[in-house]
Amino acid sequence: MIKPVKGFITLTSAVFISIFVIFCASSSNASQNNESVKGDSAATIMPDYSGIYVSSDKKACDLVITIKKSNGGYSYTINGRGVKSSGKLKVVADAEETFLVFTGTLRSSDKTVVEGAYSDKKISIQNYGNVMNQYLCFKKCDLKYIELIRAE
């Protein structure tokens, strides 16, 4: 039997290390390829955001957002108790999340643009913050999270 020499890698160890390195490299390439395919398909399939979105709790927050597609972009109107606003809608999307920015509507407290998360034909807007991050979007709404569902 051959005795291993100190300081040298045995043939078995060298084979194991080589297989491990090749496996890691191929796994990394496969995951990068999957990510680019996901990114490509997400970039080519743009949902149609146009429609009428109605608050899921009309008693606590009577709010309606109408989104219309026009000239390669979107415009919107917001109507409800104490609110009437309109402007251009900006869509900010990445592979995981989509946000709708209502560029002509400012929060009533800090004058920052109102935005909401879009998913499955629903818009979710956080209406007010907390002690550390105080803001208020719509004064007449008694909900912290406003969920607006697209009417069919």
N, C-alpha and C positions, 0 to 999 in steps of 0.2 A: 504494500500500500504506500502511496506517495504521501509524504508529510508536507503540509503547507509551510511555506517559508514566511517568517514573520515579516510584516510590512507589505506583503503582496496579497492581492485578492485571488481567491480560489476561482477555478473555472465555473463552478456552480453559482457562486456569488456574482460573478460577472454576467452570467446568463440571466439571473434573476433581476439584476439592476437594469440590464438592457431591455428586458421585457417590460418592466415597470415604467421606464422612461418612454418607450414607444406607446404603451397604453395611455399614459397621462397626456402625451402629445395628441393622440388621436381623439381622446375624450374632449380635450380643449377645442380642437378644430370642429368637432361635431356640435358642441354647444354653441360655438360662434356661428356656425352655419344655420342652426335652428333659430338663433336670435335674429339673424339678418332676414330669414324668410318671414318670421313673425313681423318684423319691422316693415318689410316690403308689403306684406298683405294688409297690414293695418294702415299703411300710408295710402294704398290705392282704394280701399273701401271707406268712403266717407259717408256717414249716415246723414240723412236729411233731418235737420233740426227744426224745420218749419212745422207750425201747428199751434194749437191753443192749449196752454198748460194751466190747469186749475188746481187751486190749493186743495189738499186732501182733507183739511179741517176748516171748512168755510166759516164756522162759528168763531173760532179763535183767530182766523186770518182770512179775510175775504180778498184774495189776490188772484188776478188772472194775467198771465203773460202770453201775448200773441207774438209769434216769431214768423217772419215772412222772408222768403228767399228773393233776393233782387240783385241783378247785375253782378253776379259772381260772389255775392256776400249775403249777409243777413241783416235785417232791421227788426226792431222789436217795439212793442208798447206794453207798458205795465199799468194796469188799472186795478183799483181796489179802494178800500176805506182809507181816505186821506192820501192816496197816491195816484198820480197820473204822470207818467214819464215815458219817454221814447228816445230812441237813438240807434246807433249801429251796434250790432252784436259781434263781438270778437270771440272766435273759437280758438282755444289753446289746448292742443291735444298732443299726447305722447303715446307710447305703446301701452301704457297702463291706465291713464286717466284722461278725462276730458273736462275742461272748465269753460263755462260761458261767462264772458265779461260783458256786462251791461254798461257800455261806455258813457251813456248819457244819464245814468242814474247814480247819484252819490248817496252814501250813508248819511243819515240825518245827524249823526254825532261828530264824525271826524272828516267828513267830505272826501272819503276814499271811494273809489268806484266799487259798486256792488258786483259780486261774482257768485256763481253757483257751480256745483259739480253736476255733470250730466252723466246718466247711466240708465240704460233700459227705458228710454222714453220718459225719464223723470229728471226734474231739476231739483236739487237740494241746496238750500241757502241757509247758512247759519245767520240768524237774525240779530243776535247780540253776543257779545263776548263774555268775559269774566272780570274779576277784580284786577287781574294783572294786565289784561288786554281789553279795555272797555271800548265798546262801539255799539251802535244801533243802526240797523238798516231801515226798518219800517216801523215807525212809532205805533201805529194802530194794530199791529200784529202781536198777539200774546204768546207766540210760539218761539222757542229758541231755534228749532230747526223747522224750516218751512219746506214741505215737500209738495211740489207741483207735478201733477201727472198729466200727460198729454191725452186730450180727449180724442176719441176715435170718431 
